[in-house]
Amino acid sequence: MGERPHEDLSNVPFEALLERLGDVVARLETGDLSLDRALAVFEEGVGLARAGSKRLDDAERRVEQLLADGDSVTTRPLSSKESVE
């Protein structure tokens, strides 16, 4: 389940990235890992978080392109009622 060094995460579904990141957090929260293992697990989590963030940025750009009206983009921030918790 752990990330291999320099694993290509581009084909991993976003939902799977989130699940794996949740597993990383759970492992770190146990406090039962040696320092070396905790660092390796943390490194895996950083890679997963970066891959997920990139995927979200890419999705945001695609949405902006789809909503583009000529040279202007009509986007708006979510209201507090619309925000996802």
N, C-alpha and C positions, 0 to 999 in steps of 0.2 A: 504494500500500500504506500510505502514511502517514496518520495520523489528521488529518482536517480539523479546523480550530478548532471546538470545541464540538460535535463529531460525536456523534450519539446512538448510544451503544453498547449500548442496552438490547435490541436485537434481534439482536446479534451473538452467535453461540453461544459458550459458555464456552471450548470447545476452541480456537476461532478467536482469542479474546482471548489465550489462553496462547501460541499460535503467533506472533501479532503481537508480543507482549511479548518472546518469545525473539528475534525478528528485531531488535527495538529494542536489546536487550542486545548482540547480535552486532555491530550497526552501531557502537555506542558502544565496544565492546572493540577495534575495529580501530584507533582512535586517528587515523584519517585524515580526520575531519570538522573543518571549521572550527569555531571557538567558537560562532558563531551557529547553525550547522547542528546542532552537538552539543546545544545548549540546546533547540532545537526538537524534536529526536529524544527528548531526556530528558523534555521536557514531554509528548510523546506517550506515553511509557512510564508516566509518573505517571498520566495519564488512564486508560490500559489497566489499570494495577494497581488503581486505585480502583474501576473498573467490575467487575473480577474479584473484588475483596474484597467489594463490595456483593452480587454474585451469590452468593458463598459464605455471607455472612451471611443472605441471604434463604433459601437452601437449608437452612441450619441451623435457622432458625425454622420452616420447613415440617416438617422432621423432628421437631422438638420438639413441634409441634402433633399430628403423627401418632402420636407415642409418648405423648401426654398421657393420663393415667389420672385422669379427673375433674379435680380442681384441681391435681394433682401431675404432674410430668414425670419419667419415668424415663430419665435419660441417664447416661452414665458416660464418663470419659475413655478414650481408646484406651490399651491396654497397649503396652509397648515392642515386643512381638511383633506387634501389629496395626498399628502406625504405618506410614504409607506413606512410602517414601524417594524 
